[in-house]
Amino acid sequence: MSGVKVEENLNRLDEHHIAANLFHKPTRVLTPHGTLIDVFTLEPGDPTMEIRRERLDPYLRRTGFYHASLIKRFEYDNPLISAFVERWRPEMHTFHLPWGECTITLEDVAMQLGLPVDGQPVSGMLRSWSKFHQRDIWEWCHELLGEVPPGHIGTTKYNIKLKWLRTRLQQMPLDLDDNGLMQYARSYILYLLGGVLLPDKANNTVHVRYLPLLADFDAIGTYSWGSAVLCWLYRSMCLATDYSVECMAGCHTLLMSWIYYRLPFWAPDVTTAFSFPLATRWAGKKKERMTMLSSTYLGTVYAWIIYKSTRWIEILNVDRVLRQFGGKQGPPNPPLNIDTFHRQSARNDDGWWPVRLSEWFEVWGKRRTDAYRLRIDRADTLRPSHDYYRWYSERTRRFLSAPDALHDPRGDVVPADAPAEYGRGPVINLPPVPRDHRRRRSRRGRVEGHGDHGDDEQQLPEQDRPSFEPDIEHHIPREAPPVAGDYYYPQPVGPAAPSHPSSIQ
């Protein structure tokens, strides 16, 4: 990173970041993510599929998953996804584009996917159901879904195949009572979670850890599923920035639809009007001709701190993307270092995570209080200010292509009508993150057996669930929604290739 100031922790992970290794590593395009097949695809001469869908619609509305179920087959542009991952910085959870930082927010999730973003965190445990719920997960599965996948009873196979769920839904009886329809609605929700919203890299199974959250049917819609989807996408992109990683998990539909909506010059030529959710406009369509990115984007967004399903925490640094709110963007404060959270996985550790991460759950519960209120000063222009532009240009890699690859448009000329300066944003404290002193190794090094085997996952102290089940919702104040111009967020504070479009301008 010659000539770039590496300070304020902005580029500390460059050793393994794909952006720093583009010119001496093989060209990488992330391998294709599976596309979900619509469950109730209409077949000639078979009107029963539409009947099944119509019978489940009221139950999907009750749970908040109806609009997400409208998103049909979505074509993923893997070179474009790869290019944006190259610009994703895990230190800040923002895309570093030539004109500044931007990111995907919870309002984007609500508008693109139609998922609820307010409510209780999506959490619980990973596999210790007998310990924390005093019942076998597969007995629970039979009660909630009406059936158990063959060969799962008495085993530790905690993944249900999406093909099994799809086949079962397509064979749903047409004369079910209310309880039977709720069972099939739960099956459909699991299918959406594993196939579209919270998929792993394989994209062919769904983990049963989500099943306890579907037990109380009327409580399903009280969870912040949107924040779980966004947090898992954040984490997936952070992992995919490692140059040794070849595929990516997460909701590609959200990422692709966000790119098309916020940067419309990348979008397919679509003449249909926008509909809700916005991702339905691009379903089944893909842009054939790529265009170089320009500096015109605009969006008004909301954002909170984000909790991933069960145990992962990711943070949205709102003060870095104030222009997405139409606000004055000055140099942001240093981001909170959450490398410790990034290095944790779901292996070899479990617990009742609402208690293990209670400090962060408290922050979520207090997100509407004055301590986390951000008042945004509206800007007359979305051009970057002089102080921000100088700060940004000195600390990041604005262009990823080699200087001689294209006609160089990189003169650092700030428009004459750009504001002089805005100053730094406010600071709001968050709980401390445990320090992690382990030496980082790339995935390729671990697979090939190199390095110190003492770098295994950190084992957090065991902390059992209390005798009562924590009620997260009671921490959430029942206040009126924010007035125009007020946004609430917890502001982190810390210590400090030609074959694909990696040369985004």
N, C-alpha and C positions, 0 to 999 in steps of 0.2 A: 504494500500500500504506500508506495513512494509518493511523497507530497501530500498525504492525507493525515490530518491530525487525529491520532487514535487516543481520544480522551473521553471522559464522561462515560466510559464503558460502551460506546456506540458500536465498536467493531472488535470487541475482544474475542469473539468466537470465529475469527477469520481463518484460523488454522485449518479447519475442516469445512468451511463454508464453500459451497460450489462457486459463488461469485469470485472468490479469490483464487480459484483453481481452474478457471475456464480455459486458460491458454496452455496449460501443461498437463491437463487430464483429458481422457477421451470424452468426446462430445456425449452429453447425456440427455436423453429424453425419457422422462418418467414413463414406465410401462403402463399400458392402458388399464384403466379402471373399468370394471364391469358395468354395464348399463342395465338398469332394472327393467324387467319385463312387466308390463302392466298385468295385474292379476286378472282383471275382468275384460280381457281383450275380446272385442266382439267378433264372433265367427259367423259366417253366413249360415242361416238356418238354425241358429241357436240363440233365441232371445232370452234364455234364462240367465245369461251372464249379466245383462243389464238389470234384470230383476234382482239378482243377488246384490249388485252394487246399490241399487235403490233402497233395499231393505237395511243395509248397513249404514247408509248416509246419516240418519238421525243419531246413531250411536257414535259415529266419528265426530259429529258436530259437538256432542256433549263432552268429548274428551279433548277438543282443540286440534284434532288431526285431520279434519275434513279438507281444509284447503291444501294441506301438504299432499293429500291423496289425489288431488287433481293434476299433479305434475306427472305427466306421462314420460315415455322414453326420452331421455336427454342425451344428445350426442356430445361427448367430451372431446375437446381439442387439446390433446396431451402436449404437443409442442408449446401451445400458448400457456398451459398450466405450468410447464417446466420453466418458461421464461419468467413468469411471475414469482415462482418459488425462488428463482435466482435473485430476485429483488426483495425477497422477504428477509427481514432481520429479526432473528429470535431474541435479540437483546431488547428490542422495543415493541415487537409485534406489529410492525408497520411495513408497508412496501416503500422502498426508497426509489422513487422515480426522479427524473432529471429536475423537476420543478418543486420537489418537496416530498413529504411523507403523506401517505393516506392508508386507510385500513378498512376492514369490514366491521360493521358495528351491529348492535342488537336491533336497531331499527331496520337495517338491511335484512336481517334474518326474518323479522316480522313481515316486511314487505315482499321479499323474494320468495319465502317459503310459506308464509301464513301461519307460523307457529307462535304459541304464547311465549313471551319473553319475561313476563313478570311472574312472581310467585315463589314457591319454595325451591331451593336448590335440588337438582337431581343427584341424589346421593344414597348411601346405605352401606352395603358391604359387597365384596367381590364373590365370595363362595362359601362363607361360614353361616349358611342359613340355619342349620340345626342349632348353632350356638346362639344366634341373635334372634331367631324367630321361632325356635323350638319346633321345627317341623321340617320334613324332608322336602327338598325342592321339587322332586318329581311327583310327589303326592299333590303338592300345591299346583304344579303344572297341569295335572289331570283335572283338578277342580276349576282352574281358571280358564283353560283352553278346551277342556272336554276330552282331551286325548294326549298321549305322550308319544313322542317319536320312538319308533321301534329300536330296541337295543340300548335305551338310555337308563332305564330303571336299575338302580343299584350300581351305577358307574359314575365316573367323574367326567363324563362327556357333558360339558356345560354349554355347548353350542348347538343350536337347532338349525338345521339346514333350511335355507330360504326356499329351496325347491319343494321340501315337504310342506311348508306353510302355504306356498302357492297352490300346490295340488289340492290341499285340503280346502282352501277357500273356493277353488273352482268347482268343488264337489259339495259345496254347502247345501244342505236340504232347504227347500223353499217354505217349509211349514214349521219353522222353529219358533219357540216361545221367546219371551223376553230374555231369560237367562241364557238360552242357546245363542241368541244373537249377540249378547255381550261377550260370550266366549269367542265367537268368530271375529268380533270387532277387536278383541285383544290380539288375536292371531294376525290380523291385518296391521295393527300398530307395530307389533314385533317385526313384521315383514318390512314396514317402512323404516323402522329404526335400523335394522341390519342391512337393508339394501340401498337406502338413499341418505338417511339423516346421520347415522352414526356408524358407518361401515368400517370394517377393518380392511387391510390390504387385499385379502382374498375376495371380499365382497360376495361370499356365498353362504355365510352363516350369521346368526345373531346370538349373542350371549344371553343366558337366562338371568343375568343379574338385574335386568330391567323388569323381570316378571313381578317381583314384590311391589313395585311402584304401580302396577296395573291391577292390584288386588281389589282396592276400593274403586269401583268404576267411576263414581262421581268425583273422586279426588284426583283422577288422572289429569284433568285440565288445570289443577291448581299448581302444577310443577312448571318450572321455567325450562321447558324443553328447548326453547330457542337458545338460551345461554349454554346449555350442554352441547348443542350442535356447533355453535360458534367456537366454544372452547376446544372441542375435539378437532375442529378444522385448524385452529391456531396451533395446537400441539402437533398435528400431522404435518403442517407446513414447516414447523421448527425442526422436526426430525428429518424431513425431506431435504433440508438445506445441506445436510451432510453429503459430500460429493460421492461417498460410497453407497448411498441409498439409491435404489433403482425403481422403487414404486412408492406410492403415497396413499394413505388412508384418508378419512375425512369426507365431508360432504362436497364432492366435486360439483354437484349441481348448484350449490350456493356460490361457490367460487366463480364458476363460469357465468352464472346469471348476473352476479355482481359486476364482473368485468364488462359484460355486454351492456348493462344498464348505466354504469358510471362512466364507461369509456366507449360510447356508442359507435365510434369509428372501427371498433373491432367486431361489432355485432353482425350477425347475418342480415341480409336484406329482407325484412319482414314488414308486410303492409298491414297486418292485423293490428287492431287497437290494443293498448295495454289492458290487461285484465288482472284480477287479484286471485292468487298471488302472481307476482310479476314473472316468476320463472316459467309459468305456463306459456308465455309468449314465445320462448325460444325452444320449447320442447320439440325434439326431433329435427332441429335445424342446426346447420353448421356453416360458418363462413368459409367460403372457398378461397378468397383472395385476402391476403394479409396486407395491412397498411401500417406504416410507421406511426407510433404513438405521438400525439401532439400534447399540448399542455392545457387542454380545455376539459375540465371536469367540475361538476358542481353537485352537491347533495347536502341535504339537511338530515342529520342523523342523531339518534340518541345512543348512549353508551353507559354501561355499568361495569363493575368488576364481574368476572365471569367464572362460573364453576362448571367443571366437566363432570360428567356422570361418575359418581362414586368417590374418587379420591384425588383427581387432578385439579390444579388451580392454574389458570392463565389470567393475565391482566391486560386490560385495554387502557392504554395511555392516552386519554382524551386530549391532554394539553398539547400533544404533538400533531393533532389533526384538526385544529380549530377552524381551518378554512373549510372543512367539510360541513361545519355548522354556520358558515357565512361570517365567521369571527376573525378578529385580528390575530394573526399568527406571528408571535415572536419566538425567539430561541427558547425551546422547552427546557425543563429541568431534567437532571439525570434520571434515567429510569431505575426502578427497583430491580436489583439483581435477583432473579428467581432460577438461577442455574440448578440449585438443589432440587427444585420441583421438576425441572426438565429431565433430570437424570433418574428420577424414580419411575418404576414401571409397575405393572400389576402382578409381577411374579414374586413369590416367596414372602408375601406380606399381606395381611388383611386386618381388618378391625372395623369398628363402627365409626365411620369417617366423619359424621356430623359432630362427634365428640373429639376425635383425634385432630380435627381441623377447626375446632370450635371458635378460635379467634377470628378466622376468616369468615365463618358463617355469621358471626356477630357483625362483621363489616357489611356483609350482604344485607342483613336484617336492618341495618341503620342507614342504608344507602340513600334514603330520602331526607335525612336530617341535615341541618345546617352545616355540620362538619364536612359533608361531602357534596355541598352545593357549589356549583361553578356558574358564575354569572359571566356570560360571554359578551364582550363588546363587539357590536356589529361593525364590519369593515365596509368602506365605500367601494373597495375593489378587492378582488381575490388575487391580485398580483402579489407575489412574495415581497415583503418589506426588505429594505437594504440590509438591516441588521440580521434578519433571518436568512437571507440568501447568502450572505457572506459566511455566517455560522454554518449553514448546511453544506455549502460547497467545500469548506475546509475540513469537514469531518466525515464525509461519506464518498462513495464511488457513484457519481451521477451517471456515468456511462460505462457499460460493460463490454462493449465492442472495442477491439484494438484501435488505436488512433488512426492507423492507415487503412482500416477496413472500409470506411465510408468517407465521403466528403465531410470534413469535420465542422459541425455546426456549434461547437462548444464554447464560443466566446462568452465569457462571464459578464455580459453587458446587462446591467439592471435597467429596466425601462425608466425613463426620466420621470414619469408620473407615479412611480411606485413610492409608497410611504417610506420615510426615513427609518423609523424604528418604532416598535411596539413594546419592547421590554419583555422580561420573562413572566411566565405565568405563576399562579399561586402554588404553594406546596401544602399537601395534605398527607399526614403520616398514616402508614399502614403497619400491620403487625410485622415483627422481624422475621426474616427468612433464615433458617438454620444454615450455617456455613458448611460447605462441602469442599473438603481439601483433596478429594481423590483426583488422580490424574485421568484426564479424558482420553479415551481411545476411540478411533473410528470403528464403525460396524465391521468394515472389512478386516481390520486388525483383530477384532474379537473372533470373527469367523475363522480366520486363518491361524488362530492360536497364539498370536504375538502379544507381547506386553505382559504386565503383571496381572496375575489372576486375582490379586487382592482388590481389583476394581469392581467387584460384584455390587449388586444393588445394596444401598444403605438400608439397614434394618432399623426402623423407627421403634421406639419403646412401645411395647404392647400395652394397650389401654382398652379394657373391655367396655362393652356397652353397659350403661347403668340399668338398674332394675326397671326403670320406666323408659318408654320410647320418647326421645326428645321431640318436642313440638317446635319445628323451625318457624312455623308461620307466626307464632306469638311474638317473635322478635320484630316482625314487619309492621311498622306503624301504619294505621289506617288513615292516611292523610289525603288531602285533596291533591289531584294531579298538579304538576308544576305549571306555572303560568308561562306564557310565551316569553322566550328569552332566558328562562331558567333551566339549567340542565344539572342533573345530579350525577356525580361520579366519584369514586375514590381515587385520588391522584397519587400514583406511586412516587415514592421518593427513595433514592438509593445512594450508596456511596459512589462512594464513587461508582454460437456455432452457426454457419450459414444454413444448415439443414433445419434449424428451428429458430424462432425469433428471440434469441438471447440478447441481441443487440437492440433492445428497446431504447428508442431515443426520447 
